[in-house]
Structures are given as structure tokens and as C-alpha cells.
Amino acid sequence: MILPRFISVFAILVVTSALGCGEPAREYPAPREPLPDPEMPADALSQARVVHAVTPTTLEGSEETMTCYSWTVDNEAALYVQSVDFQNEGSFHHSNWFVVPEDVYPGDDGFWPCAERDFEDVSAALAGTVLFAQSTQAQQESMTFEDGAIIRIPARSKIVGGVHLLNLGPDPRETAAWLSLDVIHPALVETVLSPIMLSYFDLSIPPESRATFVAGCSGAAFEEIGEFELHYILPHYHRTGTSAKVTVFEGGEPTVVLDHAGFGASAMGRTLEPPVAFDNLGAMEFSCGYDNPHDQTLTWGVGINEMCVFLGFADSSRILIAGVGPGETTGTYVAEDGTFTSNASCSSVAVPRSIAYAPPTHEEIAGPLVVPISDGLVPEPPTCEDDPLVDDASVATFSEVQARVLVPWCSFSSCHGEAGAGGLVLHDEGAFSALVGTTSTAVDMPRVTPGDPDGSYLYRLLAECEPEVQGITARHMPAGAPTLLDPALVGLVRRWIEQGAAE
């Protein structure tokens, strides 16, 4: 998600001011004049998909790393992106993608250490624009705007991602990803969207407690923005997160634009249909809720720690950056239900948009759709195929199943960890009894029937792309994954059940 490293709002304002010391940011480009000839070009309704295959990378067992990735687009003309699709084979814990001029962060494309080229999220966003953010652990996510609303990739651009990679299991694994851009003809562009970024850095979640952090944002930055139309909003927190909410105020009247509950390692972004428009952006309030099962206080960070961030895209004359920095929480109280609630006022800045947000020129509108030329065929993302039944006669134990499948793929940052979807928790000592001989809450079938994989709902969910049981078609597991698990892991679960599903 946006801003994965610890950056105070004060630092955000410093970065913004520093960028203003060089070439000043240009004001929001004026609307284009009508074409003298209203006739559309012949290919005005044509669209194109530009797919980039992210270079595969290998992680050791339980390896966690923060890294950067770049792709020089080689686009001779601006691209007007209506939707972005991101798909990966797992271990992409989260990632943030930006558009910058191709001479920024010089060096070879592919993966590289972020510090080596002084990469930092806010400065990347202000050097160009924000393209996309991946929800935590989501293996497939699409962000699509309404017709005519786009993100602009200027000519000669580079796409740069800050990537948090995490191998959840003990086995080494290779993973890959695909970033797909759906591009429309310049003649169809109506709105070039601006990013908004909201962050609550001052997190302190007490041990074995529930907590909510609420930020109120108003002031000069909001007065500068004026007219504002929100098209998309995405929250970001980790596995102890339970809720995320954003409310926009106009004239004191609240409009809730996001109210998200729960966590399931799936796409959390929301396209607003239709977009929500405000004549004057008066104020915002955003909040994140958590349920901390650990015996230690959780703060801002990775690992077991937490984050509270929101990315949005809006039709706005400014880029809005707002948040709560370290030590800026003003008060905490304990509600009747025992929840700790902390409150703070935002620091905020409204940054003028640069020429990167310019609307299409008359020449672009009258001309053909121009997309980059690929050096060869780019492999399309994989599609789901049922388990191929790999032969393996080795003995399978429950401890191995739990360590290699249940904990990394079903528990950590997923549905059946602390979130306990369906009342099922799979990372602790109660997992065995919760599975073997216990009827599923979704269908009238045991989760695991010793000796009978096909009669075990757990195996059916892992081995079939569209498991149909008792007339009900379920989604395969892990939730949100575009494909099944590695056949060797599915085979491990099958062998354990075939061999009697012993503890």
C-alpha cells in the first residue's frame, strides 16, 4: 500500500516543499478547447491492453524483503489508462506502483534495492503520479474507472513499484506477477484523475485488545481543493485489521464513501459507481480498527505490526496528502465494549498538479491510438486449472500440512488466522479438531473425512477451480488467488487425508 515505510506527515511536507525549490509544479492544466472539427478519428473507439510480465524472483523459505522494481514503458505517446489489473503467483505481500519520467531512478530495469536509487513513495508520486496499489496479500486485483476517467502516463515514462515480498512458507519458491493496463483513445478522455493519500502513522495498539484510530482532517488544504469528485478508494491494513472507514464532509454534512469490515487477503479497493461529487471539499475523517491477539503492543510497521493507509483517485485540481504523524494523537479513551479509541487532527497539504496530468492535446485526439511496441510476446497471466494429481507415495503428517499449507496460505494475512472466517482458525493447536470430522459451516460435508479426499470439503476447495458441492459452487482456496496452490502442496493435503488424516 502507499507509504509502507515510516514517514511522518512533517516529512511529507518537507518533501513537498523541497520539490517546489526546483522547477515549480505547474497549475492544473486548463480544459482543452473544442476541436474545430467535431468528427471523431476512425479508431476513436479502439482500446488496447498493455501487459508487462514482472521478472520472476526467488525467495528462500520464510524470507521477507522490501525491494523496488522498474519497467521503462518506451511509450512515444501518452497512455490514457482506464483500468489496471495486477496478478501475482503469491508472496507479493503488497506493492505500490508509480509513474515517473524515464530518466528518474536511472539504472537497469527489474528488481533493485530501493535505497540504492533513493526511492521513496511520496517523492515518486510527486515526480509523476500514482498508478496503482495492491491490497495486502491479494493475488488478483483490478481497478477500473467509469468511462472517460483515466490515469495519464506521459510519453517516455517509467513505472516504478515499491514491493514488499514475503514467503509465508518454509519452502523456497519462485513467484512472478503481471501488470496489465487497459488504454483508451485520447478522444474518449473526459477526466484525468488525481491521487489522494491518507495515513495514520501514530499507531499504538495495546496487547490483547481492540483499538480504533480516528483522524479528522480540515483546514487550508481542503479549502484550496474546492470541487472534488471521488472515483476510487482503497484501504490498507494487515491481518489484525478489522475495519476501515472514510467520511467526507460538505457544509458539515457527512457522506460515508468507504465502510469496509474484516480481512481476507483479497482485493479491498472500491470503485464508486457513480463517483461521489462535492462542490466544496470541507473536511474528511478516516479511521482504522484492529483486534490485537498478541501479548505486545503493535505499532506502525511490517511483520506482526500494522498500518492504516488509504489511496484514492479523484477528479480534483490538487493532489491531497494528509495524515497523523508520530506523537500527534491528541487523546485516547476506552469505550464501553473495551475498545481503545484514539483521536487526532491531520496535517495536510494540497499539491498543485504538474504537467503530468495534462488532458489530451488536439493532435492526440485527432490522431490514432498509439501504444508501445513489445519486443516479443508477453506471457499472459496463468489461468486456473484443477489439481493434476501428482504421484507421491511419501508419508504426510498433519504438522507438515499445517506448516506448509494451513499457516502460510490459509492463516497469515488471510481468512483463517486471527480473522477466523467461518469460525475456523488454522494456525494454532485447535486446527486439527476444527478440521477432522467437523462439518463445514458452508455445506453439509466434513471439512476432512479420513481416507476420503473427495469427501473432504477442505480438499475440494484446494483441488478444484470451481468446486461444486451439494449444488453449491464455492470459490477455491486460498481466497482471491487466481490459481490453485502448487500441485505438490495440494498433493500433500490429499496424501494426508488418504493416509487416514492422523494427528
Phi, psi and omega in degrees: 000168181300143176059059182287338180270164185282103180231122179286160177297328175302318179295324177299315180294324177295315179300316180299315180294320181297320180295330179287347181283342178268229177292123184294145178295134180282151177292164178308123183301142180292150177303144181291153175284151178299146177294142176299325178250111185286356183291131180285149173295160187300325184257026185299332181269000181286150177227165180214151174247124177255118183248130174243125176272113178294135182305126179302148179224152182248134178243140173287167179303130179062019179284139176229133181209149170254127184217175177238158180218142177224152178219113176280117191288332183059039180266119179286340179232160178297146176249137181248104193265117179274329179208155178233136177235131178236127180227138179217165183266017180104164180075358169274092185297311166198162182207147180236134187237135185232159174248125178226163173301149188293346178268002176273145185053058184297148181140177181295147174285170184106201179278143177204155180294129184301317183294333182299330181241018177056041177284138176206139192301311186295316180294327176295318180297321183277341175286337179212258176201170175271138180257313192190151171227138181267135174292155182304123175066002181291128179270344176213130182207136179236141175237113184234132179261166177292162183307131176090346178264129189216166164254132183264130172253105182298162177302148178058057182251165174232138175259127183236134179239137167266118192239129174257108181260137182212114174274110186282346184249173180279349183268138171300147180208148173260141179224157180220169179212162179225130178247117184244133180242123175266117189251136178249164179292142179306331181295341182266356184285130176244327186218127172262117189277152177248147176278153166233144182227124180237133184216139172243097184278335190276057182275138173209093187262112185299154179300141174047047182217162171261144181212148176229139180239123187240127179244129175254127187237126177201189176111197188299321182301321181286326177294327179294328187288316179067237182298139188206130180228112184273128182253332188204144177215137182225123175269160177218119167213180185253203194290342176268359178290140181238340183200156175211134184217140175228128178236133178252137181247135173227117183061031180084351182271128182273141171231116179280118182257345176208131175216088187254136179235145173086177179214135181210025179053039180229173182299131183247355181289151181229122171274127181275118183236107355283168176301153181261120187254145178227134177291325178217122179281100185279316184192167175223154170226132176227153183210155174227140178245150184219155172231103187267110179273354186278162180268021178222156178289135177261138178235189179292130177155189180260196185067230179275355181285180191233171174220162175216098186220149176226136171245133175227164172232133186218154168278101188208150180278355182225158169266122183260124174236122183214151179176180181243119182271177179303132178079007184264358175294131186263339181192151178222136175224162181254121181285171181300329180274007178090001180282131173280126180241122180248143181234150178203158172261142182285150154267144185211156177214141176249109187265127176302145180283144180271183179295345177299340182259016183296145175287167179301145176281167176300322181295320179294317182297320183277345185267187181279165172286123184245123178234159181298150176270126179279146177288344181184188180286123177272127181297134177286154177302149181293153175250161185287136174226142180299157183305128183279004178058072179288131179286129178198119184264004184290156181285135179248136179245158179295323180299323178290318178300316181293318183289323187262340183238302190292316181287304185290326188256339184245347187245298187294125182051036180216193192291325192249031168267231179299332181296326174057049180304135181065018182074014185251116177246126191243005184256000183241189186290346179274000185296320184299308182292335178287342182257304191285118178076003181261128183288138178295151175278351182266321180221166180274069180211139176299144174299319174221123175252109183308129179085354186226085179302317182293340176263015181245118184297325178302312181294320181299321180291330181274335190256346184236137180293322178228072183297126178246117183230124178054041177079003180250124177267119182259168172272142180290165179245151002293150182299136176083354180281136180286339180229172174283170175294166175310133181307329179294325179285320176296320178297325177299315179296318180298316181295320179299317179291314180301325183276009173110358177052050181280155178276000000 
